Amino acid sequence: MSLHGDLDARLRPYLHASLTALSAARPQTWTVDLADVSFCDVPGVRFFLAMQHRAQRRSTDLVLLDARPSLSLVFSWVGLADHLSASTTPRHRLDPPPSPQGGR
C-alpha cells in the first residue's frame, strides 16, 4: 500500500477501508510506503496503531517504509519504531537519461 500527501481526519474512512481490504487479502507482510506522506495528524497515527494491533492479531508483519524523519520520530514516540524500514533503492533519485548513441 502506498500513501500520499496529508494523512488527516478527512481521510479516516478511506484509511479504514484500506485496512479492511488489506486484512481480507491476508498477505504475510503488510508494507506501507510512506515516502510521499507529507503530514500525519493524530487520527492518522491512530490508524497506524490500529494497523499494528490488527497485524499482531493476525501474526502478520507490518513494515512502514521510507517514512520522513518527522513521522519516524512520532512513530518512535508511540511504539511503532520497530516497524520502520528504509528501502534499499532511493525512490526520489533521478537517474540521468541515457545518452544517445554517437555522443552529444
ROZAVEX-566725 format. One record per residue (C-alpha): x, y, z. Coordinates in pm, whole numbers, always signed. Each point is the difference from the previous one (the first is absolute). Example, Ala and Ser with C-alpha at 12.3 -4.5 7.8 and 13.67 -1.06 7.14 Angstrom:
2
      c1      c2      c3
   +1230    -450    +780
    +137    +344     -66
END
This chain:
104
      c1      c2      c3
      +0      +0      +0
    +130    +347     -86
    -128    +310    +173
     +43    +356    -126
     -42    +354    +127
    -160     +96    +330
    -141    -278    +218
    -258    +184    +202
    -350     -48    +141
    -161     +52    -341
    +160    -322    -125
    -101    -217    +296
    -281    -186    -187
    +233     -75    -292
    +283    -115    +225
    -228    -235    +190
    -147    -136    -325
    +356     -65    -120
     +81    -179    +325
    -311    -216     -36
     +94     -91    -358
    +356     -77    +101
    -123    -221    +283
    -226    -191    -236
    +288     -67    -240
    +200    -164    +283
    +355     +66    -126
    +288    -119    +220
    +144    +351     +16
    -179    +333      -8
    +232    +254    -159
    -102    +365      +6
    +205    +239    -215
      +9    +334    +181
    +259    +180    -216
    -261    +241    -138
    -180     +72    +329
     +55    +364     +86
    -211     +23    +318
    -169    -234    +246
    -233    +123    +275
    -120    -186    +311
    -277    -194    -182
    +264    -106    -255
    +229    -124    +279
    -296    -184    +153
     -51    -170    -336
    +356    -136     +10
     -46    -114    +360
    -319    -182    -104
    +188    -150    -293
    +274    -122    +234
    -257    -151    +237
    -183    -177    -282
    +327    -129    -148
    +103    -142    +339
    -336    -177     +39
     +48    -160    -342
    +370     -82     +53
     +80    +220    -298
    +313    +211     -37
     -48    +376     -33
    +262    +203    -186
     -25    +379     -11
    +229     +90    -286
    +190    +324     -66
    -172    +224    +257
    +133    +354     +15
    +207     +82    +309
    -280    +196    +170
    -245    -288     -42
    +263    -252    +110
     +45    +199    +319
    -373      -2     +74
     -13    -374     -69
    +285     -56    +246
    -194    +192    +266
    -308    -220     -40
    +179    -335     -19
      +7     -55    -376
    +377     +43     -47
     +56    -375     -33
    -209      +2    -318
    +194    +276    -177
    +217     -96    -293
    +180    +170    -286
      -1    -128    -353
    +328    -108    -151
     -68    +203    -316
     -37    +377     +37
    -343     +92    -134
     +67    +365     -68
    +330     -37    -183
     -14    +115    -358
    +221    -196    -232
    +136    +192    -296
    -157     -98    -329
    +209    -233    -213
    +224    +182    -242
     -95     -37    -365
    +224    -223    -201
    +280    +183    -170
     +59    +248    +281
    -153    +345     +41
END
